[in-house]
Amino acid sequence: MSRLLPVLAACTALASPALAFDIDAMNAQERSAFGEEVRRYILENPQIIMEAVAILEEQREADQTQNDVSLVAANSPDLFQDTNSWSGGNPDGDISLVEFVDYRCGYCRRAHDEVAALVSSDGNIRLIIKELPILGEASVLSSRFAIATRQLFGDEAYKLAHDALIALNSDVTPAVLSRLANTLGLDSQAILIQMDSQDVTDVINANRRLAQKMAINGTPTFVMETVMLRGYLPLDGLRQVLADVRTDG
């Protein structure tokens, strides 16, 4: 009953916007009569439920958006100035786009080419990738491989590893990663050793702490300037958000 009261209140407000009353001041008989009247009105006008739910959902989304703006502002240095995360695109771009990624995430894989298309076609976006392995040991191994590659061989090697990992369809094991390193022309033994280092662990832990502070519990999650996008968004949607961000900026 307690979960229904907000809907009933919204229904009543929609039915009689000018009506003001204190439900707590009603006696038992008045409460019963009020309940019967609300029930009768809902049965005669069932669409009122959907209207009330839509209003509540709009309010919830507005509250979430405002909360996300505050979270981005509070964590801006860790999002946009973190030297432990790879960045590409235009380093002097007017828009910074952060992506939290897990290599075993199907939606991250789906988003990969679309994000690349957005960045290349726009030409004025700085893309920052943050490793957030949340889908098990294979995710952790993949992220460790990518981070270790960057720490040892730099940004170009990382991008090669990142693109290869996002497309990798086999199980992720040290042997598979060793062959992948060799295919990319990298020192597989050095990477496998670096994967177990504290330096790699520190990067993953920092990204996890940041995700926790920002209430991020899924991938992909994007931050485009002040806007947080929780989940996959097709290319057309990304372009619309980009246009809105530039307009608002």
FILO-190924 format. One record per residue (C-alpha): residue number from 1; residue in three letters; x, y, z. Coordinates in steps of 0.1 Angstrom, whole numbers, m for minus. Layout:
<rs>
> num,residuo,u,v,w
> NUM,ALA,X,Y,Z
...
</rs>
This chain:
<rs>
> num,residuo,u,v,w
> 1,MET,0,0,0
> 2,SER,29,24,8
> 3,ARG,43,21,m27
> 4,LEU,8,28,m41
> 5,LEU,3,61,m23
> 6,PRO,25,82,m45
> 7,VAL,6,69,m76
> 8,LEU,m27,76,m59
> 9,ALA,m16,111,m50
> 10,ALA,m4,117,m85
> 11,CYS,m37,104,m98
> 12,THR,m56,127,m76
> 13,ALA,m35,157,m86
> 14,LEU,m42,149,m122
> 15,ALA,m79,144,m116
> 16,SER,m84,176,m95
> 17,PRO,m54,199,m97
> 18,ALA,m72,226,m77
> 19,LEU,m80,203,m48
> 20,ALA,m60,207,m16
> 21,PHE,m64,185,14
> 22,ASP,m45,167,42
> 23,ILE,m51,130,40
> 24,ASP,m35,126,74
> 25,ALA,m63,148,89
> 26,MET,m91,125,77
> 27,ASN,m109,101,100
> 28,ALA,m115,65,92
> 29,GLN,m148,71,75
> 30,GLU,m134,99,53
> 31,ARG,m104,78,44
> 32,SER,m126,49,33
> 33,ALA,m148,72,12
> 34,PHE,m117,88,m3
> 35,GLY,m103,54,m12
> 36,GLU,m135,43,m28
> 37,GLU,m136,75,m48
> 38,VAL,m100,71,m60
> 39,ARG,m107,35,m69
> 40,ARG,m139,44,m89
> 41,TYR,m121,72,m107
> 42,ILE,m92,49,m117
> 43,LEU,m115,22,m129
> 44,GLU,m134,47,m150
> 45,ASN,m101,64,m163
> 46,PRO,m74,37,m163
> 47,GLN,m52,58,m185
> 48,ILE,m45,80,m154
> 49,ILE,m22,53,m141
> 50,MET,1,55,m171
> 51,GLU,0,93,m169
> 52,ALA,10,92,m133
> 53,VAL,38,67,m139
> 54,ALA,51,88,m167
> 55,ILE,53,118,m145
> 56,LEU,71,99,m118
> 57,GLU,95,85,m143
> 58,GLU,103,119,m158
> 59,GLN,110,132,m123
> 60,ARG,132,102,m115
> 61,GLU,152,107,m148
> 62,ALA,156,144,m141
> 63,ASP,169,137,m106
> 64,GLN,193,111,m120
> 65,THR,206,135,m146
> 66,GLN,212,162,m121
> 67,ASN,229,138,m97
> 68,ASP,251,126,m126
> 69,VAL,262,162,m134
> 70,SER,272,166,m98
> 71,LEU,292,133,m98
> 72,VAL,310,143,m130
> 73,ALA,320,177,m115
> 74,ALA,332,161,m82
> 75,ASN,354,136,m101
> 76,SER,365,157,m130
> 77,PRO,403,154,m124
> 78,ASP,402,116,m122
> 79,LEU,380,114,m153
> 80,PHE,398,138,m176
> 81,GLN,433,143,m163
> 82,ASP,443,108,m154
> 83,THR,477,101,m170
> 84,ASN,473,63,m163
> 85,SER,445,60,m189
> 86,TRP,450,60,m227
> 87,SER,437,89,m246
> 88,GLY,434,93,m284
> 89,GLY,415,113,m310
> 90,ASN,423,150,m309
> 91,PRO,443,159,m278
> 92,ASP,432,195,m281
> 93,GLY,396,187,m289
> 94,ASP,368,208,m275
> 95,ILE,350,177,m262
> 96,SER,364,150,m239
> 97,LEU,347,116,m241
> 98,VAL,355,90,m214
> 99,GLU,345,54,m219
> 100,PHE,346,28,m191
> 101,VAL,351,m5,m209
> 102,ASP,351,m43,m202
> 103,TYR,365,m64,m231
> 104,ARG,341,m92,m225
> 105,CYS,311,m70,m226
> 106,GLY,289,m75,m257
> 107,TYR,277,m39,m257
> 108,CYS,312,m26,m254
> 109,ARG,321,m46,m285
> 110,ARG,291,m33,m303
> 111,ALA,299,3,m293
> 112,HIS,336,1,m303
> 113,ASP,333,8,m340
> 114,GLU,306,34,m334
> 115,VAL,327,53,m309
> 116,ALA,356,51,m334
> 117,ALA,334,65,m361
> 118,LEU,322,93,m339
> 119,VAL,357,103,m330
> 120,SER,371,101,m365
> 121,SER,342,118,m383
> 122,ASP,341,147,m358
> 123,GLY,378,153,m356
> 124,ASN,375,174,m324
> 125,ILE,370,148,m297
> 126,ARG,395,136,m272
> 127,LEU,387,99,m263
> 128,ILE,398,85,m229
> 129,ILE,396,48,m222
> 130,LYS,393,35,m187
> 131,GLU,396,m2,m180
> 132,LEU,368,m15,m158
> 133,PRO,369,m53,m157
> 134,ILE,336,m64,m140
> 135,LEU,327,m96,m158
> 136,GLY,350,m121,m143
> 137,GLU,386,m134,m146
> 138,ALA,387,m132,m184
> 139,SER,379,m95,m181
> 140,VAL,406,m89,m155
> 141,LEU,432,m107,m176
> 142,SER,423,m87,m207
> 143,SER,425,m54,m189
> 144,ARG,458,m64,m173
> 145,PHE,472,m72,m207
> 146,ALA,461,m39,m222
> 147,ILE,474,m18,m192
> 148,ALA,507,m37,m191
> 149,THR,511,m32,m229
> 150,ARG,507,6,m225
> 151,GLN,530,8,m195
> 152,LEU,558,m11,m214
> 153,PHE,553,0,m250
> 154,GLY,532,31,m250
> 155,ASP,500,44,m265
> 156,GLU,503,31,m300
> 157,ALA,509,m5,m288
> 158,TYR,480,m1,m263
> 159,LYS,456,9,m291
> 160,LEU,466,m22,m311
> 161,ALA,460,m44,m280
> 162,HIS,428,m27,m272
> 163,ASP,413,m32,m307
> 164,ALA,425,m68,m307
> 165,LEU,410,m76,m273
> 166,ILE,377,m61,m281
> 167,ALA,374,m84,m311
> 168,LEU,389,m115,m295
> 169,ASN,364,m143,m296
> 170,SER,384,m171,m279
> 171,ASP,388,m178,m242
> 172,VAL,412,m155,m225
> 173,THR,442,m173,m210
> 174,PRO,479,m164,m206
> 175,ALA,487,m186,m236
> 176,VAL,461,m169,m258
> 177,LEU,474,m135,m247
> 178,SER,510,m145,m253
> 179,ARG,501,m155,m289
> 180,LEU,482,m122,m293
> 181,ALA,513,m102,m282
> 182,ASN,534,m120,m307
> 183,THR,509,m113,m334
> 184,LEU,511,m76,m326
> 185,GLY,549,m77,m326
> 186,LEU,552,m72,m289
> 187,ASP,574,m89,m263
> 188,SER,549,m114,m249
> 189,GLN,571,m125,m219
> 190,ALA,576,m90,m208
> 191,ILE,539,m82,m209
> 192,LEU,529,m114,m190
> 193,ILE,554,m104,m162
> 194,GLN,541,m68,m161
> 195,MET,505,m80,m160
> 196,ASP,511,m93,m124
> 197,SER,528,m61,m113
> 198,GLN,515,m37,m86
> 199,ASP,515,m9,m112
> 200,VAL,489,m26,m132
> 201,THR,469,m35,m101
> 202,ASP,470,2,m91
> 203,VAL,454,13,m123
> 204,ILE,425,m12,m121
> 205,ASN,419,m4,m85
> 206,ALA,418,33,m92
> 207,ASN,393,29,m120
> 208,ARG,371,7,m97
> 209,ARG,372,33,m69
> 210,LEU,362,60,m94
> 211,ALA,334,38,m108
> 212,GLN,322,32,m73
> 213,LYS,322,69,m64
> 214,MET,302,76,m96
> 215,ALA,277,48,m90
> 216,ILE,289,31,m122
> 217,ASN,280,m6,m122
> 218,GLY,279,m15,m159
> 219,THR,297,m11,m191
> 220,PRO,299,7,m214
> 221,THR,295,39,m194
> 222,PHE,304,72,m211
> 223,VAL,311,106,m198
> 224,MET,309,133,m224
> 225,GLU,319,166,m207
> 226,THR,292,169,m181
> 227,VAL,268,143,m194
> 228,MET,269,107,m182
> 229,LEU,256,80,m205
> 230,ARG,249,48,m186
> 231,GLY,249,20,m212
> 232,TYR,252,15,m249
> 233,LEU,240,43,m273
> 234,PRO,240,39,m311
> 235,LEU,260,62,m332
> 236,ASP,231,85,m341
> 237,GLY,223,89,m304
> 238,LEU,260,97,m296
> 239,ARG,260,123,m323
> 240,GLN,228,139,m309
> 241,VAL,243,140,m274
> 242,LEU,275,155,m288
> 243,ALA,255,182,m306
> 244,ASP,235,190,m274
> 245,VAL,267,192,m254
> 246,ARG,282,217,m278
> 247,THR,250,237,m279
> 248,ASP,248,238,m241
> 249,GLY,285,246,m238
</rs>
